[in-house]
Amino acid sequence: MGATALHPATRTWLHLHDEDPNVGRMRERFPELADEELRVVAVPLPGDVDRQRVRHGAVALLGERGLLSDRHVCDPPLEAKPTAEAEELAAAVAERLRR
């Protein structure tokens, strides 16, 4: 679960390929991902939205709904009431999981 202003494909590539463990943290934590098919779910957000708040709210919502994998690499969510944008992101992830 991320909250980047980069294009989702760019950010995903960096997470999986960058040698800096702070940037390529998926590569660092889960090297086996190089051999797995991944699906990226992205929701566009207006420029003035607090991306971190949306991300943390969506992680909290997905956790409450039992939709986080045991292997998830989300940071522990901050204490914050989920926003409408967090709900939209959580709904998009849930919809993708149903497919």
C-alpha positions, 0 to 999 in steps of 0.5 A, spaced: 500 500 500 503 506 497 501 513 497 506 516 491 505 522 486 509 517 481 506 513 476 504 507 479 508 503 474 514 507 476 513 506 483 512 499 483 518 498 478 522 502 483 520 497 489 521 491 485 528 493 482 532 499 486 538 496 490 537 501 495 533 497 501 529 504 502 526 505 495 526 497 493 523 495 499 519 490 496 525 487 493 529 487 500 523 484 504 520 479 499 526 477 493 521 471 491 516 477 488 521 477 482 518 470 480 511 472 481 505 476 477 503 482 481 497 486 480 497 493 482 491 497 484 492 505 483 487 510 485 488 517 482 488 523 488 487 530 487 494 534 488 491 537 495 489 530 498 494 528 504 496 521 501 499 518 507 493 519 511 489 516 505 494 510 505 494 509 512 486 510 512 486 504 507 490 500 510 486 500 517 480 499 513 483 493 509 485 490 516 478 491 519 475 487 513 480 482 513 483 483 506 490 484 508 495 478 506 499 475 512 505 478 507 503 485 507 508 490 507 504 496 509 507 500 515 502 500 521 497 505 520 497 512 523 491 513 528 486 517 523 479 517 521 479 514 514 477 519 509 473 518 503 479 517 499 481 512 503 474 508 503 475 509 495 482 506 495 480 500 500 474 499 495 478 498 489 483 493 492 477 489 495 474 489 488 480 487 485 481 481 490 474 479 488 476 478 481 
